Amino acid sequence: MKKTFRSLLTIPLAFVSVASVYGQTITNRYRVESSAVPFLMISPDSRSAALGDAGVASSPDANAIFWNTAKLAFSDKTAGVSLSYAPWLRDLVGDMGLINASYFKKVGKNQALTAGLTFFNQGQIEFTNQQGTSMGNFQSREFAITGGYTRRLGQDFSMGLNLKYINSNLIGDLLVNNQASKPGTSVAGDISLFYKKDRPTKNREKGTDIAFGLVLQNIGGKVNYGREFDYYLPANLKFGTALEIRADQRNVFQILLDANKPLVPTPQADGSIPQLSSMQAIVRSFSDSPEKNGELAEFRGSMGVEYTYDQILSLRTGFFYENQFRGGRQYVTTGVGLRLKENYVLDLAYLVPINTGNPLANTWRMTLRIDLSNRVRVSDEDE
């Protein structure tokens, strides 16, 4: 299905918010933060997507590069791969989709390397001028390549670092007001922390563990598409906690709670967006709302529950909440994980919107996780 855009548009598709898609009447109470490359904020894996988009402190797997790279230092596997696919906004268009691949490798007992690729296909766009005459088609696409490293800094604490290259080719070299456009590129980084009481023993059939995670995500330069404006990256602060309850050898529960806050400027009372440096924008994002208690309204929350039976079958559900004046996304999620063989897990997720007419309705995701090696022995020494 083609999407049509007039050449007079100077703001690319990436900045169309979910709130505007709902068709809500925009008033001075709406403060929807906007940024370039919002695909970086889409949950790429089906497991976390089924848990209400919570995953900062969940048990580690190859998708930790998106949620919290520091978790991988606590992985009991030496290597793993994850491959994910998610059609996007399929109730509106038929050719958008997100593809994600990630990999990690333990380097000794206390450290790990990881890499990931996220590709977002925004589909074919047909450009027209003010008279409606076609000016040609373009396949809009974006991608990010990420590399990361994590290491334990103590028995219960680890830290992770990511570096990512971002490429956003939304409208090619289309001429807008006699000025050629270009793909937007940038470099960004993530800093992540993870804490977990980890005391492996011979008998772990019963017990309770709690973990905490903190991530500063997408910190870097701005994106320019050949226009007069630079656009902010979707910088974000995430905090999460996970409670794991092992009822017995076969029955395990995880309860997850996540909160995140965008670190981009809040639109002001006149609708303008402050033009600041990236670091100034991050610092001021905690106090730049023109409304009383406006900063609290910018926080988004996720909650998820996972039940796993004998490491074979996992049942998941969750809830995501965003303030109605900050985008209004509110939905229930559900999903299942099934171990196909000893080293293969298939995860499925489905989103159930609370709002009528939600463009995210009927969103599903599929992930294949592959364990490439056996468990790390507790007695292994760091290399």
HULIN-V525667 format. One record per backbone hydrogen bond with DSSP energy under -1.0 kcal/mol. NH is the residue of the N-H (numbers start at 0). CO is the residue of the C=O. E is the energy in kcal/mol with one decimal. If there is no record, write none. Layout:
# HULIN-V525667
NH,CO,E + NH,CO,E
This chain:
# HULIN-V525667
2,123,-1.9 + 4,125,-2.4 + 6,127,-2.7 + 8,5,-1.8 + 14,11,-1.8 + 15,12,-2.0 + 20,16,-1.5 + 21,17,-1.8 + 23,18,-1.2 + 29,26,-1.6 + 30,324,-2.6 + 35,231,-3.1 + 39,36,-1.8 + 40,37,-2.2 + 41,38,-1.4 + 48,44,-1.7 + 49,45,-1.9 + 52,47,-1.9 + 63,60,-2.0 + 65,62,-1.7 + 66,62,-1.3 + 67,63,-2.2 + 70,67,-1.7 + 71,68,-1.6 + 72,69,-1.2 + 73,70,-2.3 + 74,71,-1.5 + 77,373,-1.0 + 79,103,-1.9 + 80,369,-2.4 + 81,101,-2.4 + 82,367,-2.2 + 83,99,-2.9 + 84,365,-2.4 + 85,97,-2.2 + 87,95,-2.0 + 91,88,-1.9 + 92,88,-2.5 + 96,120,-2.0 + 97,85,-2.8 + 98,118,-2.9 + 99,83,-2.1 + 100,116,-2.5 + 101,81,-2.3 + 102,114,-2.6 + 103,79,-2.1 + 104,112,-2.8 + 105,77,-3.3 + 106,110,-2.8 + 111,149,-2.2 + 112,104,-2.7 + 113,147,-2.2 + 114,102,-2.5 + 115,145,-2.6 + 116,100,-2.9 + 117,143,-2.4 + 118,98,-3.1 + 119,141,-3.1 + 120,96,-2.7 + 121,139,-1.9 + 124,137,-3.4 + 125,2,-3.7 + 126,135,-2.8 + 127,4,-2.5 + 128,132,-1.8 + 131,128,-1.9 + 134,126,-4.0 + 137,124,-2.2 + 139,122,-2.3 + 140,168,-2.2 + 141,119,-2.1 + 142,166,-2.7 + 143,117,-2.2 + 144,164,-2.3 + 145,115,-2.9 + 146,162,-2.4 + 147,113,-2.9 + 148,160,-2.4 + 149,111,-2.2 + 150,158,-2.1 + 151,109,-2.9 + 152,156,-2.2 + 153,156,-1.3 + 157,193,-2.4 + 158,150,-2.0 + 159,191,-2.7 + 160,148,-2.7 + 161,189,-2.2 + 162,146,-2.6 + 163,187,-2.9 + 164,144,-2.6 + 165,185,-2.8 + 166,142,-2.8 + 167,183,-3.4 + 168,140,-2.4 + 173,170,-1.6 + 175,178,-2.7 + 180,173,-1.6 + 181,224,-1.5 + 183,167,-3.0 + 185,165,-1.8 + 187,163,-2.3 + 188,218,-1.9 + 189,161,-1.4 + 190,215,-2.4 + 191,159,-2.6 + 192,213,-2.8 + 193,157,-2.1 + 194,211,-2.7 + 195,155,-2.6 + 206,245,-1.4 + 208,243,-2.3 + 210,241,-2.3 + 211,194,-2.5 + 212,239,-2.7 + 213,192,-2.1 + 214,237,-2.7 + 215,190,-2.9 + 216,235,-3.1 + 218,188,-2.7 + 220,186,-1.3 + 222,230,-2.8 + 230,222,-3.3 + 234,232,-2.3 + 235,216,-2.0 + 236,260,-2.3 + 237,214,-2.8 + 238,258,-2.9 + 239,212,-2.4 + 240,256,-2.4 + 241,210,-2.2 + 242,254,-2.5 + 243,208,-3.0 + 244,252,-2.9 + 245,206,-3.0 + 246,250,-1.7 + 247,250,-1.2 + 251,307,-2.3 + 252,244,-2.8 + 253,305,-2.5 + 254,242,-2.3 + 255,303,-3.1 + 256,240,-2.3 + 257,301,-2.6 + 258,238,-2.7 + 259,299,-2.1 + 260,236,-2.4 + 262,234,-2.8 + 267,271,-2.9 + 270,267,-2.3 + 280,276,-2.6 + 281,277,-1.8 + 282,278,-2.2 + 283,279,-2.7 + 284,280,-1.2 + 285,282,-1.0 + 286,283,-2.1 + 293,290,-1.7 + 296,292,-1.2 + 298,295,-1.3 + 299,259,-2.7 + 300,320,-2.0 + 301,257,-2.5 + 302,318,-2.1 + 303,255,-2.1 + 304,316,-2.7 + 305,253,-2.7 + 306,314,-2.6 + 307,251,-2.9 + 308,312,-3.1 + 309,249,-3.7 + 311,308,-2.5 + 312,308,-1.6 + 313,336,-2.8 + 314,306,-2.7 + 315,334,-2.4 + 316,304,-1.8 + 317,332,-2.0 + 318,302,-2.5 + 319,330,-2.6 + 320,300,-2.8 + 325,322,-2.1 + 327,322,-2.2 + 330,319,-1.6 + 331,351,-2.8 + 332,317,-2.4 + 333,349,-2.1 + 334,315,-1.9 + 335,347,-1.7 + 336,313,-2.5 + 337,345,-2.6 + 338,311,-2.9 + 339,343,-1.7 + 344,368,-2.6 + 345,337,-2.8 + 346,366,-3.0 + 347,335,-2.7 + 348,364,-2.0 + 349,333,-2.8 + 350,362,-2.3 + 351,331,-3.6 + 353,329,-2.0 + 357,354,-1.0 + 360,357,-1.8 + 362,359,-1.3 + 364,348,-2.0 + 365,84,-2.3 + 366,346,-2.6 + 367,82,-2.8 + 368,344,-3.1 + 369,80,-3.0 + 370,342,-2.4 + 371,78,-1.7 + 375,75,-2.0 + 379,376,-1.9
